[in-house]
Amino acid sequence: EKLHVSAPSNAYDFGQIINAVNTNKDKAACADLLTITDPKKLPVLLSNKLEGEIFLIFIQSLEHYIVGKDPGLVYQHLFYLSKAERFKVVLALLSKNEKEQVQQLFELLSENQNNQYSLEELESLKKVYEL
């Protein structure tokens, strides 16, 4: 049973959807959510609720479902995710294996690079992710 995802109008809605996605580890539904959510709104929608599990399901969904189709959107999400409250905390708590997943997503972004971001921008974002 795939979760039906509609565009969240506020942080509460977004939190509810994220919790459902996370409980079911539903990466496809998470990808749908990230596809219909304006990346610029991510910090506001996440509010102070960013957790390691949520961070990782975002990374996995972006990698498995979105980077091949729309690398520009992935770049935008990674950019605005780094502006979210608790981003630094979550980053600090990632395991080596989890960091490698993030690294892999950045490698896919280099390979699929398009005109929506430059390799310089990608490199500077990698530094923000401490890679």
BELBELVEN-V486376 format. One record per backbone hydrogen bond with DSSP energy under -1.0 kcal/mol. NH is the residue of the N-H (numbers start at 0). CO is the residue of the C=O. E is the energy in kcal/mol with one decimal. If there is no record, write none. Layout:
{{NH CO E} {NH CO E}}
This chain:
{{13 9 -2.5} {14 10 -2.6} {15 11 -2.3} {16 12 -2.5} {17 13 -2.9} {18 14 -2.5} {19 15 -2.0} {20 16 -2.8} {21 17 -2.9} {22 18 -2.6} {23 19 -2.0} {25 20 -2.3} {26 24 -1.4} {29 25 -2.1} {30 26 -2.4} {31 27 -2.1} {32 28 -2.5} {33 29 -2.6} {34 30 -1.9} {35 31 -1.9} {40 37 -2.1} {41 38 -1.6} {44 40 -2.9} {45 41 -2.9} {46 42 -1.1} {48 45 -2.8} {54 50 -2.8} {55 51 -2.5} {56 52 -2.2} {57 53 -2.2} {58 54 -2.3} {59 55 -2.9} {60 56 -2.3} {61 57 -2.8} {62 58 -2.2} {63 59 -3.0} {64 60 -2.4} {66 61 -2.8} {69 65 -3.6} {73 69 -1.6} {74 70 -2.6} {75 71 -2.3} {76 72 -2.6} {77 73 -2.7} {78 74 -2.6} {79 75 -2.7} {80 76 -2.6} {81 77 -1.5} {82 79 -1.1} {83 80 -1.5} {86 83 -1.7} {89 85 -2.7} {90 86 -2.7} {91 87 -2.2} {92 88 -1.2} {93 90 -1.3} {98 94 -2.5} {99 95 -2.0} {100 96 -1.3} {101 97 -1.6} {102 98 -2.6} {103 99 -2.4} {104 100 -1.7} {105 101 -2.1} {106 102 -2.1} {107 103 -2.2} {108 104 -1.9} {109 105 -1.9} {110 106 -2.3} {111 107 -2.4} {112 109 -1.1} {116 113 -1.4} {121 117 -2.2} {122 118 -2.4} {123 119 -2.5} {124 120 -2.1} {125 121 -2.2} {126 122 -1.5} {127 123 -1.3} {128 124 -1.6} {129 126 -1.6} {130 125 -2.5}}
